[in-house]
């Protein structure tokens, strides 16, 4: 099966990384005094690592 890694990024600052083997949920509170929300882009990345089968076109479904 394929593994998934998740990252939360605020602007250029990466603030959360969930390991590939983590089943944890998480909560993150953005302090408005530190980050101006009007000028910042919030990204949530889900990264699918390569599966054992390089020809597997259904890796997302299996993950």
C-alpha contacts under 8 A as a table, 3 or more apart, distances in Angstrom:
res1	aa1	res2	aa2	distance
1	X	51	X	6.55
1	X	52	X	7.86
1	X	59	X	7.67
1	X	62	X	6.13
1	X	63	X	6.23
2	X	48	X	6.95
2	X	49	X	6.40
2	X	50	X	6.68
2	X	51	X	4.99
2	X	52	X	7.88
2	X	59	X	6.35
2	X	60	X	7.74
2	X	62	X	6.65
2	X	63	X	5.08
3	X	20	X	5.90
3	X	21	X	7.55
3	X	48	X	6.11
3	X	49	X	5.69
3	X	50	X	7.85
3	X	51	X	7.67
3	X	63	X	6.35
4	X	20	X	5.45
4	X	46	X	6.58
4	X	47	X	5.58
4	X	48	X	4.72
4	X	49	X	6.20
4	X	63	X	7.08
5	X	17	X	7.59
5	X	18	X	6.13
5	X	19	X	5.91
5	X	20	X	4.74
5	X	46	X	5.80
5	X	47	X	5.00
5	X	48	X	6.49
5	X	49	X	7.54
6	X	17	X	5.92
6	X	18	X	5.27
6	X	19	X	7.33
6	X	20	X	7.70
6	X	44	X	7.35
6	X	45	X	5.60
6	X	46	X	4.59
6	X	47	X	6.13
7	X	14	X	7.39
7	X	15	X	7.75
7	X	16	X	5.53
7	X	17	X	4.53
7	X	18	X	6.36
7	X	44	X	5.91
7	X	45	X	5.11
7	X	46	X	6.61
8	X	14	X	6.30
8	X	15	X	5.98
8	X	16	X	5.04
8	X	17	X	6.61
8	X	42	X	7.64
8	X	43	X	5.98
8	X	44	X	4.66
8	X	45	X	6.34
9	X	12	X	6.86
9	X	13	X	5.82
9	X	14	X	4.36
9	X	15	X	5.69
9	X	16	X	7.02
9	X	42	X	5.97
9	X	43	X	5.09
9	X	44	X	6.28
9	X	45	X	7.89
10	X	13	X	5.36
10	X	14	X	6.29
10	X	15	X	6.99
10	X	40	X	6.77
10	X	41	X	6.05
10	X	42	X	4.71
10	X	43	X	6.36
11	X	14	X	7.85
11	X	40	X	5.40
11	X	41	X	5.06
11	X	42	X	6.15
11	X	43	X	7.65
14	X	17	X	7.83
18	X	22	X	6.26
18	X	24	X	7.80
19	X	22	X	5.23
30	X	34	X	7.90
30	X	35	X	7.18
31	X	34	X	5.46
31	X	35	X	6.31
32	X	35	X	5.09
32	X	36	X	5.94
32	X	37	X	6.82
33	X	36	X	7.05
35	X	40	X	7.34
36	X	39	X	5.64
36	X	40	X	6.34
37	X	40	X	5.22
37	X	41	X	7.78
48	X	60	X	7.58
50	X	53	X	7.99
50	X	54	X	7.23
51	X	54	X	6.44
51	X	56	X	7.49
51	X	59	X	6.91
53	X	56	X	5.31
56	X	59	X	5.86
58	X	61	X	5.47
58	X	62	X	6.44
59	X	62	X	5.12
59	X	63	X	6.13
60	X	63	X	5.13
